[in-house]
């Protein structure tokens, strides 16, 4: 067995129901197509047979850029899914790097730890034509990191001298009298 570390664009956390598996097939056929050319780590396909907490955690932390969380009604009852979600949160505790991409496969309540994140909603059939391009857009490399953007700002910003006559005392008196 080789020790080569494979790099993936996203680790997919999903339940193990039949509906989840069908959704993963749809996701795989869309996001891994030549249109988007993403490389997804799907545990049932790419992982070892048995669930190994340490190996899965290492893959999330070291081999994947983002984490796609497929939310369904039974997601919070699945201990493996919740464990992997906690590992994903620990990768970016302040959510500054936007590593987690939630997807609602069906109407459900998201776990409280990611409830404030904007989720891609697959349940809305009228926007499904834009759904996969929208998910793929989360992987664009040109997203500006807030921390690096602040470093590139000039130390002093000089604004032109503008005298706004709306703040003159005459204007204030007119305004008060009306």
C-alpha positions in Angstrom: 0.0 0.0 0.0 1.4 3.4 -0.9 1.5 6.3 1.5 0.7 8.9 -1.2 -1.7 11.5 0.0 -4.5 12.2 -2.5 -5.8 15.8 -2.7 -9.5 16.4 -3.1 -11.5 19.5 -3.7 -14.2 18.5 -1.1 -14.9 15.9 1.5 -18.6 14.9 1.3 -20.4 14.2 4.6 -23.7 12.5 4.0 -25.9 9.9 5.7 -26.1 6.3 4.6 -29.8 6.1 3.6 -30.8 5.0 0.1 -32.0 8.6 -0.7 -28.6 9.9 0.4 -26.8 7.4 -1.8 -28.9 8.4 -4.8 -28.2 12.1 -4.2 -24.5 11.4 -3.9 -24.6 9.7 -7.3 -26.3 12.8 -8.8 -23.7 15.1 -7.1 -20.9 13.0 -8.3 -22.1 12.9 -11.9 -22.6 16.7 -11.9 -19.6 18.1 -9.9 -17.1 15.6 -11.2 -18.1 16.1 -14.8 -15.9 18.0 -17.3 -18.1 21.1 -16.8 -16.8 21.6 -13.2 -14.0 19.0 -12.9 -14.1 18.8 -9.1 -12.6 15.9 -7.2 -14.8 14.7 -4.4 -14.0 12.3 -1.5 -17.0 10.2 -0.9 -16.4 7.8 2.0 -18.5 5.0 0.5 -16.5 5.1 -2.7 -13.0 6.3 -1.8 -12.6 5.3 1.9 -11.8 2.1 3.5 -14.6 -0.3 4.2 -14.9 0.3 8.0 -15.2 3.8 9.5 -11.9 4.8 11.0 -12.2 8.1 13.0 -8.5 9.0 12.8 -8.1 8.3 9.0 -11.3 10.2 8.1 -10.2 13.1 10.3 -6.8 13.3 8.7 -8.4 13.3 5.2 -10.6 16.2 6.2 -7.8 18.2 7.8 -5.0 17.5 5.3 -6.4 16.4 2.0 -9.5 18.4 1.3 -10.0 22.1 0.6 -13.7 22.2 1.5 -16.4 20.1 3.1 -19.8 19.5 1.6 -22.4 18.6 4.2 -25.5 16.9 2.7 -28.3 17.6 5.2 -31.3 15.4 5.6 -33.8 14.6 8.4 -31.7 11.8 9.9 -28.4 13.7 9.7 -28.2 14.7 13.3 -29.0 11.2 14.5 -26.1 9.7 12.5 -23.1 9.7 14.9 -20.5 9.4 12.2 -21.9 12.4 10.3 -22.0 14.6 13.4 -18.4 13.5 14.3 -17.2 14.4 10.8 -19.0 17.7 11.0 -17.3 18.6 14.3 -13.9 17.8 12.7 -14.8 20.0 9.7 -15.7 22.9 12.1 -12.4 22.5 13.9 -10.6 23.1 10.5 -11.9 26.7 10.5 -13.3 27.4 14.0 -14.3 31.0 13.2 -15.7 30.1 9.8 -13.5 32.8 8.2 -12.2 30.5 5.5 -15.7 29.2 4.4 -14.7 25.6 4.3 -18.1 24.1 4.9 -20.8 24.1 2.2 -24.1 22.9 3.5 -26.6 21.4 1.0 -30.3 20.7 2.0 -31.2 17.5 0.2 -34.6 17.5 1.8 -36.6 19.9 4.1 -34.9 19.6 7.5 -33.4 21.6 10.3 -29.6 22.0 10.1 -27.5 21.2 13.2 -27.2 24.2 15.4 -23.4 24.5 14.9 -23.9 25.3 11.2 -27.4 26.7 11.2 -26.2 30.3 10.5 -24.4 29.3 7.3 -26.2 29.9 4.0 -27.2 26.5 2.6 -27.7 25.5 -1.0 -31.3 24.2 -1.2 -31.8 21.3 -3.5 -35.5 21.0 -2.4 -36.5 24.0 -4.5 -37.2 22.5 -7.9 -37.5 25.8 -9.7 -33.8 26.6 -9.2 -32.3 23.2 -9.9 -31.0 24.3 -13.2 -28.7 26.7 -11.4 -28.0 24.4 -8.4 -24.9 22.6 -9.4 -23.2 25.7 -11.0 -23.9 27.5 -7.7 -22.3 24.8 -5.6 -19.3 24.7 -8.0 -18.9 28.4 -7.6 -18.1 27.9 -3.9 -14.8 26.4 -5.1 -13.5 29.4 -7.1 -10.0 30.3 -6.2 -10.3 34.0 -6.6 -12.3 34.6 -3.5 -10.6 37.3 -1.5 -9.5 36.2 2.0 -10.6 38.9 4.5 -7.3 38.7 6.4 -5.1 39.1 3.4 -7.3 41.9 1.9 -6.7 44.0 5.1 -3.0 43.6 4.8 -3.0 45.0 1.2 -4.7 48.2 2.1 -2.6 51.4 2.1 -1.7 52.8 5.5 -3.3 56.2 4.8 -6.1 56.9 2.4 -6.2 60.5 1.2 -9.7 61.8 0.3 -10.2 65.0 -1.7 -11.3 68.0 0.3 -15.0 68.4 -0.3 -17.1 71.0 1.3 -20.7 70.0 1.4 -23.0 72.9 1.7 -25.8 70.8 3.1 -24.1 71.0 6.5 -23.9 74.7 6.6 -25.7 76.5 9.5 -28.1 78.2 7.0 -29.3 74.8 5.7 -29.7 73.5 9.2 -31.9 76.5 10.1 -34.0 76.0 7.0 -34.5 72.4 7.8 -35.4 73.1 11.4 -37.9 75.8 10.4 -39.8 73.5 8.0 
